[in-house]
Amino acid sequence: MKININNIKTLGLTSMLFVASSCSLTDFGDMNVTPNAIATPVTSALLTNSLIAMDGPATTGGLLGSLYCQYMAETQYTETSLYSTQQVAWDGIYAGMLYDLQNIINQNSNPATAVYASTNGSNKNQIAIARIIKAYTLLTMTDRWGDLPMSEALQEKVNPKYDSQQEVYTALFKELKEASTQFDGGVAVKGDILFGGDATKWKKFANTVRMIMALRISKVDAATGKSQFADALAGGVIETNADNAAMAYPGGTFKNPWFSLYDGRKDYAVSTQFATILSDSQDPRLQMIAAPNSKGQIAPVPYGLLRDDVTKNYTDFSFVLTPAMRAANSQSFILTAAHAFLARAEAAQQGWTNENAKDMYNKGIEMSWKQWGVFDQAKFNTFIASTSVDLATNPLAKIQLQRYIAFFPDGNMGWSEWRRTGVPALKPTVNATNSSKQIPRRYAYGPSEPTINSINYKAAVGKLTGGDTQDARVWWDK
């Protein structure tokens, strides 16, 4: 990877196409733009651009994960479901979103630019938010690729080294904690379309991310996981749906990505495998997760079919999400109270905390039902008392299954949880085209890495069992 700040400043031009204030995507500000570069970056615009990029379950990266963990099935071009995608480039993330976030940090840290940057919120608050988003983004990246450039990335180094995933996790734990304590109570940050500059919500978000991370390393470093989990929980986490990290799209120019995914196309359906998990337990979330077909029926598509099989036999199927959930101006959820409570349930079941696992589990499902708008107290009581849901038997697996369900449709998270736990017991498609015929465990590095950053690429690949393939496992995947 070749990331040279001096050579990619013009990439920031995209970030300046709009300026957002608070939670509005429609409040445009002034820009001082030269034909070739941004003379003075407007940090509120950089932040808004980064937050939109942060919400990526319906983008290429998120869709790959959703297919690998079988949330969805392809209906037009099924090659990805057959594991044909070998190499995935990360260049656009570094040169786009991460560059913008680093620019926010730099502009607010440099005495020469900090005064102007402060017109978009206090310097420390801007830096704190940028650090949290950057850490979350690097988390989703390292969970997909494994080792990657971090400590030397975005620092004008032509050939940054790859940090090990263990080093990345260690640094991100530290980064999230430090950032959450950096807020100074000063002027709220402009351009924050996620939390409107609310520092308390950002702190809860950062701590909830730490809890997710802590459980993810439970098989390789349980001691660190337990310590980090307890510290994050004590710092305050998401506990109500009012505090959910949910991107509210206004429609128009800025549409919900799930709306855009189906705008003139119909390439994805809810998979039969995922729908069956919900229908077997009579889970009402299925009615929101899968849109009825033209006959008013939930009609999922089996995962991993050949193109001809799908196009001939499945022409009237259920899209992902009901129309109301994927309207142009619908919300898109990133991290929620359901995720937090179910993480607490698993931690309690593992003996990491003194909380009651059943209470946390039931609360997590309740929050998820309310998030999806299907909560009914009587139906909920029946559901959590059913043998397929109650924790009387196989409690850990049932908690992990509910975590997998709650992350839908975020394939990055769902795929990571499946790789860590093996829950649910997914089977690879019989039509797999990759050499191992198994569900991918990671992304292979992009095609430019072996030539542009050869030495560091080879060092990273040398630590992968079997080399740079989909079958090699990331550090925590045991």
N, C-alpha and C positions, 0 to 999 in steps of 0.2 A: 504494500500500500504506500502511495506517495502522497502525503499530505503536507503541503507547503503553504503556509498562511499567505505569504507574499504573492504566490501565484494564483490563489483562488479568491482574492477579495471580491472580484466581480460576482462571485456566486451569491454574495449577500444581496445582490439586486433583487432577487426573487423574494427575499424576506421583506423588502420594503414596498411591496405592492399594496400593502394595506397597513394601517395603524389602528390598533384597537385600544380603547380606554375602558378600564374596569372589565365588566362582563359583556361589553358590546362589540360586535364585529362590524358595526356600521359607522362608528365615529372615527372618521379619517382625519389625520393630522398633516402638518406640513412636512415636506421632505426636501432635503438639499441634495440633489442628485446630479452628478456629472454624467456624460455619455458613457463612461467606461467603468465607473465605480461609485460607491456611496462615500461622499466626503465626510459626513458625520452620521454614523449609524443611529437610528432611532430605536432605543432599546425596547420600547413597548411593542414595536412592530416585530422585532426579532423574537420576543417572548410569545406573542400571539402565533406567529408562524411555527414556533417550536411546539406549542401546545396542540395545534392542529395535527402536526406530524406525530405527536405522542399517541394520539388516538388511532391506532392502526390495525384493529382486528379485521377490518374489511380490506386492508391493503395486501400487497403480495406476501409480505412476511407473515402476517397474521393468518392469511388464507392457507399457506403451506402447513402451519401448525394445526389449523382446524381440520385439514384433510388427514394429516398424519394421526391425529387423535380421534378421528372418525366422528367429529361433530357433524361434518357435512359430507356430501357426495357430489362429485362432478357429473354434469348431465350433458355437456356438449363435447368438451375436449378432456378426456379422462386420463391423460398421460401422467399428470402429477399424482393422481391417486394410485397410479401403478408404480410410483417411486422413480420416475424417469428424470426428475430434476436433480442433477448431481452437484453443481456448483452454484452458489448464491453469493453475489457481490455485496459488500457492505459500503462501498465507496460513497454512495449517495447519502448515507446516514452521517458519515464523518464530515463530508464536504457540505452538507446541508444543515440538518438539525443540530448536530453537535457543534459545528462551527458557529452557528448562531448563538448557542448557549455560551460557548466560550467567549464569544464577542461581548455578550452581556456582562460576563464576569470581568473581562479585561477593561471594558469601558467604565465600569463602576469602581474598579480597583485602582486605575491609573489617575493620579492627582490632576493630570492635565485634561482629563475628560470627565472626571467624576462629577464636577459641578453641573455640567450640561446634562449628564445622564440622570442626575437626581431630579430633574423635572418630570421624570416618569416614575417617581417613587424613591424612597430612601435607598441609598446605595447598598446598605447591608441587606435590606429586604429583597432587592433585586438579585443580589448575589446568592442569597439563600435559596430563593425559588429556582434560579438557574441551576444551582448545584444539585437540588433534589431531582429536577427533571433529567438532568444529565446522568445522575446515578441510576435512576429508574431505566433510562434508555440503555445504558451500558449493561444493566442487569439482563434486560431482555436479549441483548446481543450476545453476551457471554453464555447465556443458557442455550442459545441456538448454535453458536460456533465453537465455544470452548475458550481456549486461550486467544487473546486478542490484544492489539495495541491500546494501552490506556495511559500509563505513566508518561510515555513519551509522545503520545498522540496530540495533535493540535498545538504543537510547540515549535513549529518550523523545522522539525527534523524530517529529513527526506525519507529515511528508513527507520521508523520507530520500531523498537523491540516489541515482541509479543509478551505480555504479562501472563503468567499462569492463571487459570481460573481461580485457584485458591487465593492468589495474590489480589485478583480483581475483587473477589468477595470481601476479603479483609479490608481493602481500601474503600469499598462501597459502604460497608457497615460504619466505618469511621466517617465517611463523607456525609452520610445521611444524618448521623447523630450530631455532627458539628454544624451542619446546615440548619437543622431544626432548632439549634440554640443561638443561631446568629441573628434572628429577627430582633429588631431593636425598638419596635413600637412606633417607628417613624411613619412617614407618609406612605399610604397604601400604594402598592405597585399598579401601574397602568398596564393595560394589555393582557391582564390575567383573566382569560375567558373561562378558566376552570373554577377558581375559588374567589374571584373578585378581590384579590389582594388580602384575603382573610388569613392571617398568619397562623391562627389556631388550627384551621382546617389543613393548612400545609404541614404543620407539625404532626397532626394525626395521620395524614397521608404518609409522611416519611416513616413514622414508627410502624405503621401497618405494613409497608413494604419490607421493613426490617424483619417483621414476624414471618412474612412469606419466605424471605431469604433464609431465615434461621431454620425453618423446617426443611427447606430444600437441601440443606447440608447435613441432615439428621443421620445419614448413613456413613458419612465420611468424617465428620467432626461434631459429634453430638454435644461435646462439652461446650464448644464455642456456640453452637446453635442454642443450647439451653440458656447460656448466659446472655446472649444477644436478645433472645426472645423475652426473657424476664425484664431486661433493661428497656426494651421497646414498649412492652406492655405498661410498665410503670410510668413511661413518659406520656401516655395517652394515645389511644388509637381510635379508629372509626367505630362508633357504636350505634349510630342512628343513620337511617337512609338520608336524612337531611344533610349529613356530612359526606355522603358518597362523592367520589371523584367521578362526576358525570358530565360529559361535554354536551352542552345544550346548543344545538345548531339552529340558526335563524332561518335556514332555507335560502332561496335565492342563489347568490353566488357561493354561499358556504352551506353545502348540503351534507346531511348525514351520509357517511361513506357507504352504508348499507343501501340507502336509496340509490346512490350513484352506481352501485354494483349491479342493480337490477334495472337501471334506466336504459331500456331498449334491449336488454339481454336477460337470459335465464340460464346461467351456467352452473348454478349451485342449488342443491336441495338439502333439506335436513336428511341425514343418513338414517337408514332403517336401524342400524346398530344403536345409535343414540336415542332415537324415538322409542325403541323397544324398552330400553332401560327405564324411561319415564312411564310408558304405558303399562308396563308390568307392575309398577307400584301405584298406578292410578294417580300419578303426579299431575296436577292441573297446570303446571308450568308448560307442559307440552302444547297447550292451546295457545300460548303466546309465542313459544319458541318456533313453532311450525305453522305457517299460514295454510288455511284450508285451500284445497284445489277448487276447480270450477264446480265440483259437485258438493262443495261444503265439507269435504272429508280430509282428514290428515292422511297424506299419501307420501311417505318418505321413499327414498331411493336407496337400494342396497349399495354399500360402499365398494368401490374397487372394480366396477364392471367395465368391460370393453365398450368403446364408443357405440358400436352397432347394437349391442345389447340394450344400452340405455335409450338410444334414440328410437328404437323399434318398440320397446316394451314399456317405457316410462315417459309418456308425453304429457301427462297431466299430474304434476307432482307438487309437493309442498315446498314453497320457498322458505328460506331462513327468515324467521321473524314475521309476525303478522304485519299487515300494511301500516297499522298505527305505530308499531315499534320501529319501523324503518322508513317512516315518512321523511321528507326532506328536512323537516324541522324537529325530528325526534331527538331524544337524548341518546347518548352512547356511553355505556358504563365502563370505567377503567378499573376502579378498585372500590369495593363496597363494604358495608357493615356485615353482609353475609360472609364475605371472604374473611373478614377479621374474626368473627365469632367462630366460624368453622376451623380456622387456624388455631384458635384458642382451645377448641374441643380436641383437636389432635394433640396439641402440646400437653393438655391435661391428661389425656389418655396415655401419653408417653411418659408421664411422671415428671414433666418439666415444670409444672405449676401446681398449686394447690386448688385450682378452680375445679368445679364439678364438670366433668366432660359431657355428661348428658344435658345439663343445663345449657352449656355453650353450644352444643350440637342442635338442640331444639331451637334455641334462639337464632342460630345461623340459618336454619331452614325457614323459620318464621320471617326473618329479614329478607331472605331471597324471595319468598312468596309475595311479600308486600312490595318488594322492588318490581316484580313482574306483574303486580296488580291482580293477583289471584287469591289473596288471603281470605279465608272463611274459617272462623274459629272451630266450628263443628267438624268440617272436613279436615282441618289441620290436626285436630285431636285424634281423629280416626287414622290419619296418615302416619303420624309419629308413633302410634301404638301398634301399627301393623308389623308383622314378623319380618318383612323385608327391610324395614326402616329402623325399628326399635334396636337399641344397643345391647339387648340381652345376649345376643350371640354375635361373634365376629365384629366387635365394636370398632376396632381400628380400620378395618376394611370398609365398613359402612360410613365412617367419618370421611375417609379418603374418597369414597365414591361421591358423597355429597359435595365435597370440595371440587371435584371434577365437573359435576353438574353445574355448580354455582358459577364457575368461571366461563361457561358458555356465553357468548360465542367467541371469547378470546382464545384463539388457538395457541398463542404463545404460552399462555399460562396452562391451558388444558393439556397440551403436549408435554410440557415440563413436568406437570404433576403425574401424568401417566408414566413417563419414563422413570420417575423417582419411585413410584409405588407399585406399578404394574396393575393398578386398579383404574378402570375395569379391565377384565381379561380380554383385551383386543387381539384379534387375529389378523395377520397380514392378508391382503387380497391374494387369491389363488392366481391372479393374472399379473402378479408383480413382474416388472421388467428389469429390476436391478439384480446384480449378480448374487446377492445373498438371499433374495426373495423375502427379506424381513422388513418390518417397519423401520424407517430411518430413525437413528438416534441423535443425529446432529446434522447441521449444514456443512457440506464441504466448502472450503474457502473459495473465494471468487477466482475467476480465471486470470486476473492480472497479478495476483499475489506472487506466484512463482517467479515471475520475471521482474516485477518492479521492486519487490522487497524480498529478494531471493534468500539471503542469508537468514534473516529472521523467520521467514516462512519455513525454511527447512528445519530450523531448530524447533519450531512449534510442532511440525508434522512428525519429527523424530520422537516425540513423546506420546504420539497417538498409536494405540495398538491397531495394527493393520494399515496405518497411514491415513492420508487425508481422504476419508471416505464417509459415507452416510452411516456406516456401521460402527465406526469408532465412537467411544463414549466420552462424554464430558466428565469432568472430575467428580461431580456428585452422583453420577448415574451408575450405581452399583447394583 
